Amino acid sequence: MRHGDASVRRPIGVFDSGIGGLTVVSALRSLLPNENINYLGDTARVPYGGKSQPTVERYSLEIAAMLLAENAKTIVVACNTASALALPRLQETLSVPIMGVVFPGAQAAVSATRNGCIGVIGTRATINSGAYERAIRSISTEVRVTSHACPLLVPLIEEGWLNDDITDQMIHHYLDPLLSEGIDTLVLGCTHYPLLRPAFARILGPEISLVDSAQNCASAVRDLLLRENLQTSSNTDGVLEVALTDPPDNFLQVARDALQLDVGEIQLREVAHGTVK
């Protein structure tokens, strides 16, 4: 399908339950600097992790509808929980291509492992969903997957403790059992976790391959745009617009500084009673 210039200049719509998905935006900006990006963080209802699947599906459809109202040409689900629980519903409901973070990360992990032992870390909701295990095993039945929920890492990241002894201790606490299982590849199955990539690399060393869900999602989006002939032909820098459903807290500054991302003026959006206002 061939699209006109006006069509391909439409923005890429990206959403997350909060601000962590800005790691995906940062990766998209690096890989696709000429694309316009509209990011919407559902900060009024964060986190999605403790919600039921029907609720996560409803929230995801509402937020995606807001991005479609802004003429998004594709929707990127920059949230592991929403990717795990709501992606099929989004794909069957929406008229634009949809990309999540789970399958690209699974593909990269299978490609990276040398000994067939892959570790996955994420929030409790993502780990309990089994989404990464299913995605990895749909690609290869020869690999062994060991998963571990790391519930304290997100609060430490949101406090800005990216280079702190306590954070290093928690990384050891969560990852030592995975290392004892013999993993050689670790999937960072939460969009917050790339902010700790230097700490992971320092603690784990060069023998463990780190699979960054944000970076691999961005690569998959690039391939999707090429496949659908939706990539922009413009040579000008794309525009990033960031909107939230509740005023930002300190974590926005942490993410902005760590990612060196210019998010400009934050806009506020409101979602109420299942409709966009």
C-alpha positions in Angstrom: 0.0 0.0 0.0 1.4 3.4 -1.0 0.7 6.5 1.1 1.0 10.1 0.1 3.4 12.6 1.7 0.7 14.1 3.9 0.0 10.6 5.2 3.5 9.7 6.1 4.1 13.0 7.9 1.4 11.9 10.4 2.9 11.2 13.8 3.9 7.9 15.3 1.7 7.6 18.4 3.4 6.2 21.5 1.8 5.4 24.8 2.6 4.0 28.2 0.9 3.9 31.6 3.4 6.6 32.7 6.6 8.2 31.8 8.9 5.1 31.5 7.9 4.8 27.8 10.1 7.8 27.1 12.9 5.3 26.8 11.2 4.0 23.7 10.7 7.6 22.4 14.4 8.3 22.9 15.3 5.2 20.9 12.8 6.2 18.2 14.3 9.7 18.1 17.8 8.3 17.6 16.7 5.8 14.9 14.1 7.8 13.1 15.0 11.5 13.6 12.8 12.8 10.9 9.6 11.2 12.2 7.0 13.2 14.2 6.2 11.5 17.5 3.2 12.1 19.8 3.7 10.5 23.3 0.9 10.0 25.7 1.5 8.8 29.3 -1.5 7.8 31.3 -0.1 9.1 34.5 -3.6 9.6 36.0 -4.0 5.8 36.1 -0.4 4.5 36.5 0.5 1.8 37.1 -1.3 -0.7 34.9 0.5 -3.6 36.5 -2.1 -4.2 39.3 -5.1 -4.0 37.0 -7.1 -6.8 35.5 -6.8 -7.7 31.8 -10.2 -6.2 30.9 -9.2 -2.9 32.6 -5.8 -2.8 30.9 -7.5 -3.4 27.6 -10.0 -0.7 28.2 -7.4 1.8 29.3 -5.2 0.9 26.3 -8.1 1.4 23.8 -8.9 4.8 25.4 -5.4 6.0 25.2 -4.9 4.7 21.7 -8.1 6.4 20.6 -6.7 9.7 21.9 -3.6 9.2 19.7 -5.7 8.3 16.7 -7.7 11.5 17.2 -4.3 13.2 16.7 -4.0 11.4 13.3 -1.3 8.8 14.4 -0.3 6.6 11.5 0.8 3.8 13.8 0.5 3.0 17.5 3.5 1.9 19.6 2.6 0.3 22.9 5.6 1.4 25.0 4.3 -0.5 28.1 5.2 -4.1 28.9 2.0 -4.7 30.8 -0.2 -3.3 28.0 1.8 -5.2 25.4 1.4 -8.4 27.4 -2.4 -8.0 28.1 -3.9 -5.7 25.5 -2.0 -6.0 22.3 -4.3 -8.6 20.6 -7.4 -6.5 21.4 -5.7 -3.4 20.0 -4.7 -5.2 16.9 -8.2 -6.5 16.2 -9.9 -3.2 17.0 -7.7 -0.4 15.5 -7.3 0.4 11.9 -3.6 1.3 12.0 -0.5 -0.9 12.5 0.3 -1.7 16.2 3.7 -2.5 17.7 4.4 -3.7 21.2 7.6 -4.1 23.1 7.4 -7.8 24.0 7.9 -9.6 20.7 10.8 -7.5 19.4 12.6 -8.1 22.7 11.9 -11.8 22.5 13.3 -11.9 18.9 16.4 -10.1 20.0 17.0 -12.4 23.0 16.8 -15.5 20.8 19.2 -14.0 18.4 21.6 -13.0 21.2 21.8 -16.1 23.3 24.8 -18.4 22.8 24.0 -21.1 25.3 20.2 -21.1 25.0 19.6 -19.7 28.5 17.7 -16.4 28.6 16.7 -14.4 31.7 13.8 -12.0 31.8 13.2 -9.3 34.4 10.2 -7.1 34.7 7.4 -6.0 37.0 5.2 -8.6 38.7 2.4 -8.1 36.2 4.6 -8.6 33.2 6.4 -11.6 34.7 3.1 -13.2 35.9 1.6 -12.8 32.4 4.2 -15.2 30.9 4.2 -13.0 27.8 8.0 -13.1 27.2 8.2 -16.8 27.7 5.4 -17.4 25.2 6.9 -15.0 22.7 10.4 -16.5 23.1 9.1 -20.1 22.8 7.1 -19.2 19.7 10.4 -18.3 18.1 12.5 -21.2 19.5 11.6 -24.2 21.5 15.3 -24.9 22.1 15.9 -22.1 24.6 15.4 -22.1 28.4 13.7 -19.1 30.0 14.1 -18.0 33.6 12.0 -15.0 34.7 12.2 -12.9 37.8 10.0 -10.0 39.0 11.9 -7.0 40.3 9.3 -4.9 42.0 11.7 -2.5 43.7 13.7 -1.4 40.7 11.0 0.9 39.3 10.6 3.0 42.5 14.4 3.3 42.7 14.6 4.5 39.1 11.7 7.0 39.6 13.6 8.4 42.7 16.6 9.0 40.4 18.8 6.5 42.2 20.5 5.4 39.0 24.0 5.2 40.4 23.5 4.3 44.0 24.8 1.5 46.2 21.3 0.5 47.3 20.2 0.1 43.6 23.3 -2.0 42.9 22.5 -4.2 45.9 18.9 -4.7 44.6 20.3 -5.6 41.2 22.5 -8.2 42.8 19.5 -9.4 44.9 17.3 -9.9 41.8 19.9 -11.1 39.3 22.2 -13.4 41.2 19.6 -16.2 41.1 19.4 -15.8 37.3 23.1 -15.8 37.0 23.2 -19.1 39.0 20.9 -20.5 36.4 23.6 -19.9 33.7 21.9 -17.2 31.7 24.0 -15.5 29.0 21.3 -13.1 27.9 19.1 -10.8 30.0 15.9 -9.2 28.7 15.1 -5.8 30.3 11.4 -6.4 30.3 10.3 -3.0 31.6 10.6 0.3 29.8 12.1 1.9 33.0 15.0 -0.5 33.0 17.1 1.0 30.1 17.7 3.9 32.5 19.7 1.4 34.6 21.6 -0.1 31.6 25.0 1.2 32.7 24.5 -0.3 36.2 23.4 -3.6 34.7 26.4 -3.7 32.4 28.8 -2.8 35.2 27.5 -5.5 37.5 26.9 -8.2 35.0 30.0 -7.7 32.9 30.6 -8.3 29.2 29.6 -12.0 29.2 25.9 -11.2 29.6 24.1 -9.8 26.6 21.6 -7.1 27.6 18.4 -7.0 25.5 16.9 -3.5 25.7 13.1 -3.7 25.0 13.1 0.0 24.1 15.9 -0.2 21.5 14.5 -3.4 19.9 11.0 -1.9 19.8 12.3 1.1 18.0 14.0 -1.1 15.4 10.8 -3.0 14.9 8.9 0.2 14.4 11.4 1.3 11.7 10.9 -2.0 9.9 7.1 -1.7 10.2 7.1 1.8 8.7 9.3 0.5 5.8 7.0 -2.5 5.3 3.9 -0.4 5.3 5.4 2.4 3.2 4.7 4.8 6.1 8.2 6.2 6.6 8.5 9.9 6.1 10.3 11.3 3.1 11.0 14.6 4.9 14.6 15.6 5.6 13.6 18.0 8.4 13.8 17.0 12.1 10.7 15.5 13.4 8.7 17.1 16.2 8.1 15.4 19.6 5.0 16.2 21.5 4.5 14.8 25.0 1.2 14.7 26.8 0.1 13.2 30.1 -3.2 12.5 31.7 -2.1 13.9 35.1 0.6 16.5 35.9 4.2 15.1 36.0 6.1 14.3 39.1 9.9 14.2 39.7 10.4 11.2 37.5 9.9 13.3 34.3 13.0 15.3 35.2 14.9 12.0 36.0 14.0 10.5 32.6 14.6 13.8 30.7 18.1 14.1 32.2 19.1 10.5 31.9 17.9 10.2 28.3 19.0 13.8 27.3 15.6 14.1 25.8 14.0 17.5 25.0 10.3 17.0 25.8 9.3 20.6 25.5 6.1 21.9 27.1 4.1 19.0 28.6 0.4 19.0 27.6 -2.3 17.6 29.7 -5.1 15.4 28.4 -8.2 14.1 30.2 -9.9 10.7 29.9 -13.2 10.2 31.7 -15.9 7.5 31.8 -14.4 5.6 28.8 -14.6 8.6 26.5 -12.0 11.2 25.4 -12.8 14.7 26.6 
